[in-house]
Amino acid sequence: MKKVASLLTLPVAAVGLFAGTGTSQAAVNYADLAAHWAPQIYQDVNADLNVRADFITNFNYDGDYLARNNWNNLDKFNQNAYVYYKVSETATDYFIEYDLFHARDDAYTRPLDAHENDFEGLILVIKKDGSTYGKFRLMETMAHNQWYDYTNDPTITSGSDNVDGGVLFNGSHPMVFCQANGQSPSGGHGVKAYDGSSAPGGDGIVYDYTGQATFPTNTSGSYANHYGYALIEWGDLWNRRNDPNIFSSWGTIAGDDYTSNSAKAPWGWDDSDDGPALQGMNWSDPAHQVDVHLDGLGSFSHSYVYNPYYSHKITLSSAQSLADRDPFGGKSDIYIKAYVNGQGQTDARFWKKNDAPIGQNYNIVFGANEAEFGPHFSESYNTVYVAKPANTNVELHVYDSDGTSGDDDMGYVSAVVAPGTVMTWTNATTSNGQARLTATVEAK
């Protein structure tokens, strides 16, 4: 475990059933849902630097979609307050991600940390309980490549991540703290739950969701001045995810001041020590990420009613060994590692079967058999959603796990799965003939 524009109207949520009750969930517009739960943001500022760098705003605050001029345009345009949001929905929960953009990150007096553009954010998990807006379940926040988990429910406990505390509310709005440039303990703009304390350094402002994007004019005092913000649905930038004027590479925002090309979009975020929740799964598969991070979720579905923010849906159905690859002819300990665009998306933490006899077929369920992460999942499932470039290679490898001696590659199947198509392998023999697998990859 690691350390303890105005609202865009999206399709109305489909009427669903929450597990085991047969009770229909009240339909709600996703924009209204996001507005209802929109966080109250306690934004620290650093008066020793340009406080405008601590103001939240939209990426194109300066009137263009050019990433490399956002640093230099800071004093030329107002940073009117916006927060980006997206909503995904499963049969049991809503997942609302809110992301805060700042045109500069950290202090230029710390050149190894400073860079142009910055996104940090949070995810709210809202249980569908039959009411219009649901019931708060938990919050995850991102601060400098680390996820922090907060809940007021004592039955929710640590999984691959620790529960870091509870959440304060102002009405329906969770209260969050956003660090200042060059002043807060771990650098600029990381988000955590607000704990009710005074602003570091004695100065900070509060952003309240009002639907109106305002520009702060007075930052003196400890959270003495309040300013309104509006929401922008993430489609505004997600639909531009291949624009080289915005992104230097997949999931990395361009920037040419101080540390170049350092800012990550949410689909490029990765906490290196949070278990089998891999890069960008907060974006493409929040149900999987939350289920990995925390235990005790109870009724918790991975079946999406609405989720437009992925590129590939990978379903691993079954696998079998055709060769004994353990040292001295022992039976293989098989698992599957799925790669998309050369990056691993599943591994032995998801599923593994030790001492698999040749020719015996095993159905894959995450956490089952000898999965290295163990039985920490709230539901039996075998599918992950990932966000990677379109028309890139998908490669499914079967490995024999050999611990410190190095894993043996038992072959692979691969294909470039074009958007809108599905590739299915049924008892397919791998490239070197040492395994078979059944799997499906659907490209969006």
N, C-alpha and C positions, 0 to 999 in steps of 0.2 A: 504494500500500500504506500501511496505517496503521502506527503505531509497532510499530519493531522491539520414634398408635394402634398397634398392632402391625402386622405385615405383612399386607397384604390379598392374598389368593390370587387371582391372575388366571388366565385360561385358559392351559393348557399350550401352549407354543410349537408351532406346526405343524412337522412334519418337512419340511425343505426341502433343496434341493440348492445347494451353492455352486458358482459358475459354473465350467464347463469341466472339472469333475472327476467328476461323477456320484456323489459320495460323500454319503451322507445325514448331516445334522446331528443330533447327539444332542438329544432334546427336553429342555427344562429349564423349570421353573416360573419365571415372571418375577419373583416375589417372592424366590425363592432366588437367581436371577441377580443381582438388585439387592443382596441381602445379601452375596453373595460379593465383589462389587466395591465395596461401600460405602466411601467415602473416610474416611481418618483426617484429622481436621480440627484444624489448629493455629490456635486462636482467640486472637488478640490481645485484650487488655482494656485499658481506660483507667481507672485508679483515681482519676483526677481528676474523673471523672463517675460516673454510676451504672453500675457494672459489669454490672448486670442487663440493661442495654440491649445488651450484647455477647453475651448468652447466646442460643444458638439455641433455638427452641421451636416449638410449633404455633400457627397463627393464632388458634385458640380456646383458648389457654392459660388464659384467665380464665373459661372456662365458657360463652362465648356466641360468636356469629358476628357481632358488631358491631365494625366496623373502627374507629369513631371513639372508642372508649374504651380502645384498647390502650395508648396512651401513658400515660394516667392510672392504669391498673390495674397498672402495672409492679411497684410495691411491695406490692401486695395479694395477688398470687398467685405461686406458684413458676413459673419458666420451665423446666419439665422439657424435656429435650433430645429433639427430633425433627428429622428431615430428610424433606422431601417428595421423592418420586421418581416417575418414569414410564418406561416402556419402549416403544420402537418396534422393529420388526424388519423387515429386508429379506432378500432371498435370500442376502446375503453377510455381513450385520453386524447386531449389536444396537446400539441407541442408548439409553443409560441417562442420563437427566437427573436430577440431584440438586439440590434447591434449599433454601437456608437462609433461614429467616424470623427476623427480629428485630423486636421491637415498636416500637423507636425507631431512627432512622437519624441518625447524625452528632451533633455537639455542639450543644446549644442556645446555646452561646456563639458559634456561627456560624449565625445565624438564616436566612441565605440557603440553607444546605445542609440544615438540620435538617428532618425530617418524620416523621410517624407511619407506622409499618409499613415493612417493607423486605424485598425478596427479591433475593438474588444467588445464583448457582449455577454448575453445571458440567455438561458432557456428556462421557460416556465412549463411545468407539466401540470395540466389541469384535468382532473378526473371528471368524466362525464357521469353526472349523478342524476340526470333527469331535469335539472334546472337549466335556465337559459344559458348561463355562463359557466356552469360547472363549479367544481370545488378545487381549490389550490391543493396540490399534492407535494410539490417540491420545486426547488430552483437550483440550477447549475450556473456558475459564472466563470468567465474566462479572464485570467490575469496572467499575461506573459507565458503562454504555452502551458499553463496549469489550470485544470478544472477544479472548482471548489463546489461542494454540494451542501445544500441547506434545506431543512425541512422542519415543520412544526409537528410532524407525526412521529410519535415515539416508536411506532412499529416498523418504521423504515430505518434500516441499519446499514452499516458500511459493507460495501462489496469490494471491488478493486480500488475504490476511493473511500476515504473517510467522510462521515458526516461532519461538516465543519461548524455547524451551529444552526440557529433558527432564523426566521425571517420576520422583520417588523413590517407592518402595513399602515398605510394611510388610506382608509376605506378599502377599496379593492386593489389598491396599487402597492405592490411590494417596494420597499425602500432599499435602494442600492447605492453603494459608494463607488465613485470613479476617481482614481488617483490623478494627481497633478504631474506635470512635466518636471523631472529633476528634483522632486521634493519628497514624494511618498517613498516608503521603504524599498519597493521593488521597481521603481521607475515610473514611467508615465502611462496613465490611462487604464491600468488593469481594473477590472470590476469585481467587487465582492459585496456581500450583504452589508448594509449599513447597520452599525451597532449603536447608534444614538449618540456618539461622541462628537466633540467639537471638531471643526475643520482643522487639519494640520496647518500650522503656521498662522492660524487665526483668520484665514480668509477662504471663502468658498461660497458657491451659489447653489441654488436648488432649481432643477428643471421639473416642471409639472406638465403632465399631458393635458393640453387644452384644445388641441386641433389647430392652433395658430403658431407658426414658427416666428419666434421673436429673437432679437439680438440683445445680449446682456450689455448693460451700460454702467453697472456699478458692481464691482466684485468685492468691496470692502465688507468686513464683518464675517462672523462665522455662520454661514448659511442664512444671512439676514435678508438676502434679496432673491426673489422667486421670478422665474421666467418660463413662459409657455413653450412647448414644443409640439410639432406635428409628426405624423408617421408617414413613412414611404414604404410601400411593399417592395420586397427585394427584387422583384422582376425587373425593375428599372436597371439594375446592374447585372443581375444574373443573365439577362438576355444579351448583354454585351461581354460575356465572359471570355470571348475569343478576340476581343479588340486589343491590338498591340499598343494603342494609345493609353490604355488603362492597365493592362496586365503585361508584365515582362515574360511570364511563363504561366503555366497552369496554376491557378490559385495564389499567385504572387503579384502584388500590385507594383507597378513600375514606380521608380523614384530615383532621382539623381542627386539628391542632397545628402551629404554625410554618408551613412552606410546605404549604398544603393540597393534598390530592389529588395527591401527587407520586410515590407509589410505583407501580411497574409490576409487573404479573403477568408471568410469562415469555412469554405470548402477546402482550404489549405491548412487549417488548424490541426495540431496533433500534440497531445500530451504524451510524452514518451514513457511514462510510468503508470498508466491507468488501465493496464490489462488489455484484453482483446477488444478495445474500442479504438479503431485505427483511424488514420488521417481522414478528416472531413465527415466522419459518421454523425457528428452533431448536426450536420447539414443534410445529409442524404438519408440517414437512418437513426433518428433520435431515439426511437424506442429501443433499438439495440444498445446504443450508448448508455442510456439511463439504466437499462437492465443489467449491464455489466458493472456500472459504477456502484449500484446500490442493491441491497437485498430487502426482503420484507415488503415488496410492492403489492402483494396480494393479486387480485384480479388485474391483469396487465397484458394487453394484447399487442402482438406484432403485425397484425393484419391491418394494412392501411386503407382507410376510406378515401384519403386525399394526400398525395405526396408528389408534387411535380418536380422536386429538386434533386433528382438522381439521374444518372446516365445508364447504369447497368444494374439489373436485378439478377443476383446469382443464387440459384437454388441447388444445393448439393444433396442428392437423394440417396445414393448408395455407393459403396466401394467394396472391392475384394482384391486380395493379394493373389498373384500368380507366381510368386517367387519368394523363397526364404532368404531375406537379405541381412538378417542379424548375423553378427560374427559367428563363425563355426557352424553355419547352416541353420541357425535358429529361426523361428517364425518371425515374420516382419511385424513391426509395430506401426501400423499404417495411419496416415492422416493426409488431408488434402490442403494444399496451399494454392489459393486462387490469386492469380496476378491479373491486374488490368493496367495497361500502359506501363508494364514493368514493375508495378508496385504491389506488394502482397496485401490481400484483403481478407484472407482467412489463414489459420495455421493450426498447430496442434492444440492450442488453447481452446479452440472451438469444438473439435471432435478428434478423438484418437482411439484406435482399437489395438491393444497390445496382443502379441502372439496370435495374429490372425492366421488360421489355417488356410492353405492354398485352396482356392475355389469357393470358399464360404463367403456369401454376400452379406454385408452389414448395412442396415438402414442407418442413415445419418440423422442424429438429433443433437443439436448443440448442447454441450455439457454432459452428454451421455458417454457410456463406456469409460474409457480412461482419459477423457478430455482433461488437459492440463489445468484449465481454469476451474474445472469441477462443476457440480450441479447447482450453479448459482442463478440459473435463468428462471424467470417466472412462468414461462410457457414453453411447450415443446415446439420448436421451429428449426428450420434449416436454411433460411434465406437471409441474405444481407443485401442492402442497397448501397451503392457507391456512386461517387461523383468524380468522374474522370473524363478526359477528352473523348469526343465522339470518334468513331472509326479507328479506334486503337485496338491492339491485339489483346485478346483474353486467353490466358493460358492456365489450365488446371493441372497441377502436378500432384501425383501421389508420391509420398515420401515414406521411407522407413525411418522411424525415430531411433537414433543411436546415442542420444545424450551427448557426452563430451567428445565422443569419437567422430562426430559428424554424421549428418543424416544422409541416407542413400536415396538417390533419385530413382524412382521406379517408373519414370516416364510421364508423359503428359498428353493432353489433347489441347488443341488451340484453334482459334478462329478470330477473324475480325468480324464482329457482329454489328451490322449497320443499324443506325437508328430506325426504329419501327419494325425491326425483325427479331426473330427468336431462333436461337441455336440450341438444339437438344442432342445430347449424347446419351444413348441407351446401351448399357453394358459395353461401352466402347473400350477397346483395348488400347492401352497407352502406347506411346511412340516406341518404347523399347520392349513391349510385350510383357512387362512384369506386373501389370495391374489392370483392372477394369473399373470403370466408374459410370454412373448415371448422373447427369446434371443438366441444368437448363440455364441459359443466359439470355435474358431479354434486354434489348437495348432500347432506350426511350428516345 
